[in-house]
């Protein structure tokens, strides 16, 4: 009799434990799925915003018989897609100047006319992305490591048109972008430059390390990148000039007085331009 009671108690305890574990697992699963859906929804909104900004910029800025600078980054993929559509639909004659290996590959893969600065040193319009844009249209660029060639091509253009999603729009630099200002440096000079920037402007400089290889990131030009985590808002024109004058610095990711127009894709699918 006691044996039967004990067996019944044990069975009931096991059943209660299983129910409790099932309930916890179900809650955990639903919570995980809910979070995943939220993340997916955010990603979808950002990609839609990028696409709408790119479409708006290409529709507004690209004319027939023009030389176009093609920027780098994830948003440029959408710009290229729209450019290809317009070339086919309107029989546009355009020559594309790349700012990076990625941009060159996009031009070739989409069978657009590829040019360079030797044959076309004057560009009508360059379309590029940005990591952050402040209210004065000062840009931080170079998150993808292509800042020097991007700045060269941008400087050769009559117009620099920037495309970005709503997360890149800021009142001041550093409001949203927390990865610092990229600075391309000659490899042998990275440590002296790092120390000099800290001495001149404070903040911290970090040598950007690669994720798919051992050691630092190497740019298309064979150089290193320092990411300067600056301490606050400053006169970016003065700061850009001062850093560029340090021996060993190739270029900075500060684009001051260069952007002509910026297209921001918003979360609701609309586009604003500044």
Secondary structure, DSSP 8 states (H G I E B T S, - for coil): -HHHHHHHHHHHHHHHHHHHHHHHHHHHHHHHHHHHHHHHHHHHHHHHHHHHHHHHHHHHH--SSEEEEE--SHHHHHHHHHHHHHHHHH---EEEEESSHHHHHHHHHTT-EEE-TTT--SEEEEEE--SEE-TT--EE--TTS-HHHHHHHHHTEEEEEEEEEGGGB-SSTTSS--S-EEEEE-GGGHHHHHHHHHHHH-SEEEE-B-SSSSSB---TTS-EEEEEE-SS---HHHHHHHHHTSTTEEEESEE-S--SEEEEE-TTS-EEE-
